[in-house]
């Protein structure tokens, strides 16, 4: 599950987590990750992305940990408008400071726009 979320192979995911949080924490996280929260059928991956992003924002997490889940949410069908609306909604429930900082992460991690076409319409 972590490898899928990070977009890397399993060994890399475990190494990244161990580097960030230590071996004991990573072992515990791996034990907890296989349950219905991540594997059940009642939630879609898009739903899970929204839930995790909301929890991170409410906890004032707006660094690379949030970036991982913003990119995962995009891969799961949540576009820039959806992420922006989520931050606006969260402002009503957790206050303005945390979602506004997280909005910076949304903008920082957004996909690059393709360069404008040099061809004129009708050619």
LINMO-V853646 format. One record per backbone hydrogen bond with DSSP energy under -1.0 kcal/mol. CO is the residue of the C=O (numbers start at 1). NH is the residue of the N-H. E is the energy in kcal/mol with one decimal. If there is no record, write none. Layout:
CO:NH:E
CO:NH:E
This chain:
1:5:-2.5
2:6:-2.9
3:7:-1.4
3:8:-2.0
9:13:-2.3
10:14:-2.3
11:15:-2.1
12:16:-2.9
13:17:-2.5
14:18:-2.5
15:19:-2.8
16:20:-2.1
17:21:-3.1
18:22:-2.0
22:26:-2.1
23:27:-2.4
24:28:-2.0
25:29:-2.6
26:30:-2.5
27:31:-1.8
28:32:-1.8
29:33:-1.2
35:38:-1.2
35:39:-1.8
36:40:-2.2
44:48:-2.4
45:49:-2.1
46:50:-2.2
47:51:-2.4
48:52:-2.7
49:53:-2.7
50:54:-2.5
51:55:-2.3
52:56:-2.6
53:57:-2.9
54:58:-2.5
56:61:-2.6
57:60:-2.0
63:67:-2.0
64:68:-1.8
66:70:-2.4
67:71:-2.5
68:72:-1.9
69:73:-2.4
70:74:-2.0
71:75:-2.1
72:76:-1.5
73:78:-2.7
74:77:-1.7
79:83:-2.4
80:84:-2.4
81:85:-2.6
82:86:-2.1
83:87:-2.0
84:88:-2.2
85:89:-2.6
86:90:-2.7
87:91:-1.6
90:94:-3.1
91:95:-1.4
96:100:-2.0
97:101:-1.8
98:102:-2.4
99:103:-2.2
102:106:-2.2
103:107:-2.4
104:108:-2.5
105:109:-2.1
120:123:-1.3
